[in-house]
Amino acid sequence: MDSTTVRVMDSDSISQVKEKILEGFYKNVPFSQWPRVEDVDLEWFASSSDSRILRDLDNTSVMEDGRKKLNTLAHCKVPDGASLAMSLKDKWDGTLGRVKDLDTEKYFHLVLPNDELIETKKSHKHSHRKKVLPEIYLTRLLSTKGTLQKFLDDLFRAVLSIHAVKPPFAVKYFFDFLEEQAEKRGTTDPDTLHIWKTNSLPLRFWVNILKNPQFVFDVEKTDHMDACLSVIAQAFIDACSISDLQLGKDSPTNKLLYAKEIPEYKKAVQRYYREIQEMITLSEQEMNAHLAEESRKHQNEFNTNFAMAEIYKYAKRYRGQVGALCVC
């Protein structure tokens, strides 16, 4: 039987404790191979002869304003250094889903949801309930940003750098195509070309990957991760914009958080576009040869039949527009 030490908080719900234990055991395993939280039981051994299954909801759960409060480690009186065991359920009982899937009309974790309608109907003695102010999180927000800053800088550097060993031929070929189209149409404004390139690559491709890492990696994108990645993606979007940020005291936090770094990120984007432009132009034959070589190197890594089926679905959906383009 494997064992590990897991750091949890008294305020964690039972499902959150399960998640942290699963992460401790399976952190180096693809997420698709993890057991689901609802498929495992968590048992607390208070003594050698006393144990109990911990659940988010049971007959000890507290009712407040018509909602049940999820059980936490503090509620269950689980002490520091307690011995817990996790095991697969013999049969899924279906009594409760994961915390993030709970109906907030019936359940809550630590504080009641901010319901204005209910708040107005409450008696005066309850109207002084403390609100959680955004300012409380500012210190922790800045601290977290500092912890992640190096990783974010490395990410932007990787995305916006040209590697001599493997230059981005496809990007060069496509950007040259955009410049050719601009020349044909008499478009000389450099900002227009910048916008075309930004809309085609950073915003259409990279922002999608930044916000959805599960497209590339076998990981879970939690609600908390989604919120954090949206802030990072917004910083990347602002870095690619040609307009300057207009910030004030009422600007959203996600805009203010990276305001100091945005000018440097903007320079990195402009430098990347310039270096792509300075690369040797590729002929159509060279591009075809490059694509053929890439296909050969990765021919055993993809299901070509599935890919063809997906392309067919796309072509079928947009056959009218594709046909019109072909006629033109």
N, C-alpha and C positions, 0 to 999 in steps of 0.2 A: 504494500500500500504506500503510495507516494504521499509526501507531506511537504508543506511549505508554510512560511509565515506571511500573512497578508495584513497590510495596514488598512483599517477601516475606521469609520467614525460612529460615535453613538447615535448620530442623527441619520445614519444610512438605513434605508428600508431593507427588508430581507432580500428583495430582488436585487438591490444594489450591492449587497454583500455577496450574493451569488455571482454577480457580474465580475466583481473584483477577484473573487476566488478563481473563477474560470479564466480570467485574464492572467492570473499568476501561473496557472498550470499550462495554458494554451497560447501564451503570448508569441511563441515561435512557430505556431501552427496556423495554416491558412484558416481564415474565419469560417469558411464554408464547412470546415471539419469540426468546429466547436459544437458541443452540446448546447441546446437552447436552455435558457434560464427556466422556462416553464417545464422542462423535461427532467429537472433534477430536484432532489430534496436536500434541505440543509438541516442537519441534526446537531444539536448542542448537547454535549456531555457535561452536565453540571457536576457529576461525580461518577464513580465507577458503576454505580447501580441506578443512576438517574439520568435519563436523557429525554429530549423532546424535539419534535419536528418544528422548526420555525417557519412561519408563514406570514405573508403580507397582511392577511386578514384572518382572524379567528374569533372565538367568542370573548376574547379579552379586548378586542379593538375598541377604541374610544369613538363615540359619536359626538359630533360638534356641528351645530347649525344644519342638521339633516344630512351631513356627510360623514362617512367613516374615515377615520385617520389611519393611514397605513402604519403597521407595526414597525418600530425601529429597534435597534439593538438596546437602546436605553429603555424603551417600553418593555422589552423582554427581559431586562435586567441581566444582560450578558456582560460579564466582567472583562476587563483587560486581560489578555493572555489566555482566553478561553479556548477549549478544544472543540473544534467543529468538524463534522464529517459531511462530505457531499457524495451523493450516490444517485444513479439514474433511477427514476421512478419505475416501478413495475408496470404501472398503467397510468397514463395521463388522466388526471381527474377532472380537468377542465374547469376548476373552480375559479381560477383567476389568471388573467393574462399578465404580460409584462407590465411594469410600472408605467412605461411610456404609452401603453395602449389602454390604460384605465379611463373610464368615463369620469371626467372631473365633476360631473353633476352629482356623482355618488361618492367619490373618494377624493382624498387629498393626502399630501405627504406631510409637510411641516406647517405650512400656513395655508389658510383658505384662499382660493382664487379671488382676485379682486373683482367682485361682482357688484357693480354700481346699483343694480336694481335691488339686490338683497340688502346692500349697505343702507339704502334709503329707508328700507322697511324695518331695520333693526331699531331696537329701543335705544334711548340715549346712553344707557350704561355701557352699550357695546360700541358706540360710535367712536370711541377714543382708541380703537384698535390700532396698534402701531403699523405704519406703512413702511415697507422696505424702500429706502431712497436710493436712487441710482448712484449718488455720490459715495455711498458706502463702499461701492465696488471699485472706485477709481484707483485707489492705492494698489489693490490686487491686480487690477487690469494692467497698470503700468509695469508692475513687477513681472507679470506673465509675459508681457511684450518684450521686456529685457531678456528674459530667459530664451525666448524663441527667436530673437532678432538675428542671431548668427545663422540659424537654419533658414530663415526667410531670405537673408542676403545671399546665402549659397544657392537657394532655389532660383532667385531672380538672375543670379550670375550664370547658372546652368542654362536657363531658358534663353537668355539674351547674350550668349557667347558663341563664337564660331570656333570650332575645334579643327585644327589643321589636319588631324588624323582622319576625321570624318566630317568634312564640310557639308552644310545643308544644301545639297544640289537641288532638291525639290523646291525648297524655299526660294533659292536663287532663280530657278526657271520660272516660277510663278510670279515673283516680284518683277522680273524682266517683262513678263507678259502684261502686267498691270501698267508698267511704264510705257510699253509699246502702245497700249490702248489709249493712254493719256496723250501720247504724241499724235496718234491718229485723229483724236478728237480736239486737238489744239488746246489741251488742258496744260497750263504751265504753272499753275499755283502749286507749290510744293506741299502746302497743307492738305490739298485734295488727295495727292498721292499718299501722304502719311495716313490719312483717314482710310483710304482703300486698303492699304497694307494692314492697318490695325484691325479693321473689320474682318479681314480675310483670315488672319492667322492668330494674333493674340486674343481677340475677343471671341472668335468662333471656335478656336481649338483650345488654347491654353487656359482660358477662364473656365471652360467646361471641365477640363481635367482638374484644375485647382479646386473647384467646388464639388467635384464628384470623383474622389480618388478611387472609389470602388469600381470605376470603369477600367482602371489599370491594375489595381492591386486587390487581392482577396482579403479585404478588410471590411469592417462594419462602419458605416457612417452614422454616428449617433446624432441626436438633435443638438447636443452641445458642440460636437465637432462641426456640424453643418453651420452653426452660427459663427464659429471661429473662422472657418474657411471662407465664409462670405465676407468677413472683414478683410482677409488677405486678398481675396479676389478683387474686392473693391479698390484696394491699394494698387493692385496691378492695373486695373482699368484706369485709375487716375494717372498712373505713370505713363500710360499710352496716349492719354488725351493731349491735344494741342493747346487747350485752354488752361489757364491758371485757376487753381482752386480759390474760390471766394469763401473764406471761412469767417465765422463770427461766433459770438457766445452761444447762439442758438443752433449752431451746426451739430449734426449728430456725432456721437462719440466715435463711430467707426471712421468718420472722415477726419476727425482731429487726431486720431491715434497715430497715424503715419504721415501727418502733414509735414514734419521736419525731414522725413526721408524721401518724400515724393520728388523734389527737384533732382536729387541724385539718380533716382530710378528713371526719371524722364531722360536724363543724359544717357543712361545705359540703353534705353530704347532707341534714341536717335543714333547712337553709336552703332548699334546692331544693324539698323536699317542702312546706315552708310557703309558698313563693312560688307554687307550683302551686295550692295550696289557695286562695290569695287572688286568683287570676285570676277573671275574670267567668265565671260558669257558661254553658256552651254548651247550646243546645237540640238535640234530635235533628235537626231540620231544618238548623240551622247546621252541625252536624257532617257531615251528608250533603252539604251544599253545599261544604264544605271539601274533603271527599274527592273529590267530582266535579271540583273545580278542580285538585286535585293530579293526578288521573288525566289530565285534559286536557293539563296542562303537560308530562307525561312520556309521553304516549301513543305516541310514536315511539321511545322508548328501550328498550322491553321487548317480548319475544315473548309476546304474550297467549295464543297457542295452547299454548305450552310451559307457561306459568303455569297455565292451566286444567287441563292434563294432570297437573301436580304436585298441584294441589288435589284433583283426582279421586282420585289415588292415596292421598292422605291421608284423604279422606272414605271411600274404600272400606275402608281399613285399620281405621278407627275407626267404621264405620257402626253397630255395635252400641251403643257408648257415645253416639254422636250421636243415634240413635233414642230411646234411653232419656231423654236430656235433653229432646228435643222432647215426649215424652209427659208429662214432669213439668211 
